[in-house]
Amino acid sequence: MSRFLPLMAAAAVFTLPALAGTNFTAKLAQPQDSSERIIAAKALWDCNQDTCVAELNRRTVTVRTCKKVASEVGELAGFSNDKESLSAEDLAECNKSAKR
């Protein structure tokens, strides 16, 4: 067992960062009067005024994820994470699924 500990420790060093979530932000087109929490894209989103934030277990911003959020909160003015954001064309596609 003890001879496997270094191997398990090395595996953890490479695996644990992959398990960490990425912060995503959805900017609402219409600000809300009160704060609320919603579940979308398998995450809990904290929404306050014109911004909803969540930690997701994915690294890239996609139209598919954006659509899941927009269907719960309404039209979005932006959708991004720490490294990228949706283009204007992709955001328009996302908003086709927005809650009315």
DAFENZI-V626143 format. One line per field, one symbol per residue. ss: DSSP state (h for helix, s for strand, l for the rest). phi: phi as a letter, one per 30 degrees, with the letter a starting at -180 (. if undefined). burial: # if it has 16 or more other ideal C-beta (glycine too) atoms within 10 Angstrom, else .. Layout:
# DAFENZI-V626143
ss=???
phi=???
burial=???
This chain:
# DAFENZI-V626143
ss=lhhhhhhhhhhhhhhhhhhllssssssslllllllsssssllssssssllssssssllllllhhhhhhhhhhhllsssssslllsllhhhhhhhhhhlll
phi=.dddeddddddddddedddddcdcbccddcdcdbdacbcahhbccccbhcbbbaccdbccdbdededddddccjdccababdcabddedddddeddcddc
burial=.......................###.#...........##.#.#.#...##.#.#....#.#.############.####....#....#..##.##..
